C-alpha cells in the first residue's frame, strides 16, 4: 500500500498508471490502496519518513564499507 502511495505521490501517476506499472495489482486494488492512504495520510507519511530515514542511515553506515574502500583505493569509486 505504501509503495502505491509513494508511486502516486512521487511520480504523479494516476491510478491507471500505477496499475500499469504494477501488473500484479488490479485497478480496484490501486484505488483501494489510495483510498486507504488518503484516509490515513498522516500515519502513512510518518511511516514513509521513518523508512526514508532508515534507508539514509543504512547508506551512511555502508559508505565506508571494506568493498567501497578497496574500490576507492583503485580509483574505481569517487
Secondary structure, DSSP 8 states (H G I E B T S, - for coil): -HHHHHHHHHH---HHHHHHH-TTS-HHHHHHHHHHHHHTHHHHHHHHHHHHHHHHHHHHHHTT-HHHHHHHHTTS--
